[in-house]
Amino acid sequence: MLSLLPLDPVVPIEQQLHNAATPVVLVNLFTVAEPDIPALMTAWEKDANWMKRQPGFISTQLHRAIGGSCMFMNYAVWETVDHFRAAFTHPEFVRALDAYPSSAIATPHLFSKIAVPNLCTA
């Protein structure tokens, strides 16, 4: 089963789920034991395909750290926090967390884009 740890212990994902933001970006870091990487990939792919069918889902991209690291980063864009919360707390998704290897740890956190003059648009 996947263990969830807060990326920001001051404002964990459970607290973020009660805020309003649109659009919202999920950044989820995964660590896993090297022998469990295939199981992580299988579980993540199944979850990503399920999330893809949920209202408000826009896109996702999985990244693997370089240099032999067993860390992965998922970046997913949702129309609103409400849409993400409905999917993230859906009983079917919660049950699917059991498919992850026991060495897997996830640290999900929600973000919204900010504008920085001459660099970033909001």
Phi, psi and chi 1 to 4 in degrees:
 res  aa     phi    psi   chi1   chi2   chi3   chi4
   1 MET       -  142.9  170.5  148.9 -171.7      -
   2 LEU   -72.6  130.0 -175.8   66.4      -      -
   3 SER   -93.0  135.2  -63.0      -      -      -
   4 LEU  -106.5  126.5  -64.6  176.9      -      -
   5 LEU  -122.7  145.1  -65.5  176.9      -      -
   6 PRO   -72.8  137.0   22.7  -28.5      -      -
   7 LEU   -71.9  -37.8 -174.9   59.8      -      -
   8 ASP  -121.4  102.8  179.2   -6.6      -      -
   9 PRO   -62.8  -21.2   -9.0   14.9      -      -
  10 VAL   -74.2  -35.9  175.9      -      -      -
  11 VAL  -134.0   79.2 -174.9      -      -      -
  12 PRO   -69.6  166.3   24.4  -30.6      -      -
  13 ILE   -55.5  -37.7 -172.1   97.4      -      -
  14 GLU   -59.1  -35.0  -64.6   81.1   10.6      -
  15 GLN   -76.4  -38.2 -176.1  176.6  -23.3      -
  16 GLN   -63.2  -29.5  -69.6 -175.1  -57.3      -
  17 LEU   -62.7  -13.6  -66.6  176.3      -      -
  18 HIS  -102.4   15.4  -58.6  -72.0      -      -
  19 ASN  -107.2  163.2  -71.9  -91.9      -      -
  20 ALA  -108.3  130.8      -      -      -      -
  21 ALA  -157.2  147.2      -      -      -      -
  22 THR  -153.6  127.9 -179.6      -      -      -
  23 PRO   -70.4  174.3   28.5  -32.5      -      -
  24 VAL  -130.8  145.8   64.3      -      -      -
  25 VAL  -116.6  126.0  175.4      -      -      -
  26 LEU   -92.2  127.7  166.7   72.9      -      -
  27 VAL  -115.0  122.3  173.7      -      -      -
  28 ASN  -128.8  115.5 -165.9    2.0      -      -
  29 LEU   -94.4  133.0  -59.7  176.1      -      -
  30 PHE  -116.4  138.4  -65.8   93.9      -      -
  31 THR  -121.8  147.7   55.6      -      -      -
  32 VAL  -156.7  150.9   66.2      -      -      -
  33 ALA   -65.4  142.4      -      -      -      -
  34 GLU   -53.1  -44.0 -172.1  170.2    5.0      -
  35 PRO   -64.5  -17.7  -16.3   25.5      -      -
  36 ASP   -93.7    2.6  -70.3  -23.3      -      -
  37 ILE   -58.5  -45.9  -70.2  173.4      -      -
  38 PRO   -59.0  -39.4  -25.8   35.6      -      -
  39 ALA   -66.8  -38.9      -      -      -      -
  40 LEU   -61.1  -46.5  172.4   81.2      -      -
  41 MET   -62.2  -41.9  -64.9  -60.8  -61.0      -
  42 THR   -63.0  -46.9  -61.6      -      -      -
  43 ALA   -65.1  -43.7      -      -      -      -
  44 TRP   -63.5  -43.4 -176.6   87.0      -      -
  45 GLU   -62.2  -41.6 -176.1  177.3   -4.7      -
  46 LYS   -62.8  -45.7 -176.3  176.8  178.0 -175.5
  47 ASP   -63.1  -43.1  -76.2   -9.9      -      -
  48 ALA   -62.4  -40.4      -      -      -      -
  49 ASN   -66.3  -35.1  -82.1  -52.2      -      -
  50 TRP   -68.1  -47.2 -175.4   84.9      -      -
  51 MET   -59.6  -38.2  -71.7  -71.3 -165.4      -
  52 LYS   -57.7  -26.8 -168.1  170.2  137.1  175.9
  53 ARG   -90.5    0.2  -64.5 -172.3  -56.5  -89.1
  54 GLN   -87.9  147.1  -57.4  -47.8  -59.7      -
  55 PRO   -58.4  138.3  -21.1   30.7      -      -
  56 GLY    88.9   -8.7      -      -      -      -
  57 PHE   -70.9  135.1  174.3   87.2      -      -
  58 ILE  -111.1  -54.2  -64.1  172.9      -      -
  59 SER  -164.9  165.9   66.4      -      -      -
  60 THR  -148.8  156.7 -167.1      -      -      -
  61 GLN  -150.6  129.4  178.0   64.8   54.3      -
  62 LEU  -101.1  138.7 -174.9   65.3      -      -
  63 HIS  -125.4  147.8  -55.3  -97.2      -      -
  64 ARG  -115.5  136.5 -178.3  172.7 -179.6  179.9
  65 ALA   -64.1  149.9      -      -      -      -
  66 ILE   -91.6  172.0   62.5  172.2      -      -
  67 GLY    78.4   23.2      -      -      -      -
  68 GLY    85.1    7.9      -      -      -      -
  69 SER   -68.4  147.5  173.4      -      -      -
  70 CYS  -102.3   34.0  -66.6      -      -      -
  71 MET  -109.9  140.3  179.7  174.9  -87.6      -
  72 PHE  -127.1  152.9  -64.3   78.6      -      -
  73 MET  -129.9  126.7 -179.8 -171.3   71.1      -
  74 ASN  -104.7  134.3  176.4   46.4      -      -
  75 TYR  -122.5  117.1  178.9   96.1      -      -
  76 ALA  -130.8  139.6      -      -      -      -
  77 VAL  -109.9  132.6 -177.2      -      -      -
  78 TRP  -125.6  150.9  -71.3   82.6      -      -
  79 GLU   -62.3  -41.8  -71.5  178.7   16.1      -
  80 THR  -149.1  163.5   67.3      -      -      -
  81 VAL   -62.0  -39.1  172.9      -      -      -
  82 ASP   -56.8  -44.1  -69.9  -17.9      -      -
  83 HIS   -63.0  -46.7  -75.1  108.9      -      -
  84 PHE   -61.8  -45.1  174.1   74.1      -      -
  85 ARG   -58.8  -43.7 -179.3 -178.9   57.9 -112.4
  86 ALA   -59.7  -40.2      -      -      -      -
  87 ALA   -75.1  -45.2      -      -      -      -
  88 PHE   -65.9  -31.4 -173.5   71.8      -      -
  89 THR  -100.9    1.6   61.4      -      -      -
  90 HIS   -62.5  133.1 -168.7  -75.9      -      -
  91 PRO   -53.7  -35.7  -24.4   32.2      -      -
  92 GLU   -64.7  -41.7 -171.7  174.3  -15.5      -
  93 PHE   -67.9  -43.8  176.8   73.9      -      -
  94 VAL   -59.2  -42.7  172.6      -      -      -
  95 ARG   -62.9  -34.1  -79.4 -169.3  -55.5  -86.8
  96 ALA   -66.2  -20.4      -      -      -      -
  97 LEU   -63.1  -21.8  -60.8 -178.7      -      -
  98 ASP   -65.6  -20.5  -70.6  -21.6      -      -
  99 ALA   -77.6  -13.7      -      -      -      -
 100 TYR   -75.5  148.8  -76.8   82.4      -      -
 101 PRO   -65.5  152.2   19.4  -26.7      -      -
 102 SER   -64.7  -19.9   60.5      -      -      -
 103 SER   -80.7   -9.5   69.3      -      -      -
 104 ALA   -77.9  133.0      -      -      -      -
 105 ILE  -127.3  131.1  -61.2  169.4      -      -
 106 ALA  -116.4  143.4      -      -      -      -
 107 THR  -128.3   82.6   53.6      -      -      -
 108 PRO   -80.8  146.7   29.1  -32.8      -      -
 109 HIS  -154.4  145.5 -153.9   70.3      -      -
 110 LEU  -102.6  143.5  -63.5  172.5      -      -
 111 PHE  -136.9  157.9  -64.1   85.0      -      -
 112 SER  -127.4  149.5   59.7      -      -      -
 113 LYS   -67.8  148.3  -69.5  175.0   31.3  174.1
 114 ILE  -126.3  153.7   60.1  170.2      -      -
 115 ALA   -89.4  136.1      -      -      -      -
 116 VAL  -130.0  116.6  177.2      -      -      -
 117 PRO   -49.7  133.6  -26.7   34.9      -      -
 118 ASN    67.2    8.1  -58.9  -47.0      -      -
 119 LEU  -131.4  -51.8  -66.7  171.5      -      -
 120 CYS  -133.7  143.2  -53.1      -      -      -
 121 THR  -102.0  150.8   59.8      -      -      -
 122 ALA   -85.6      -      -      -      -      -
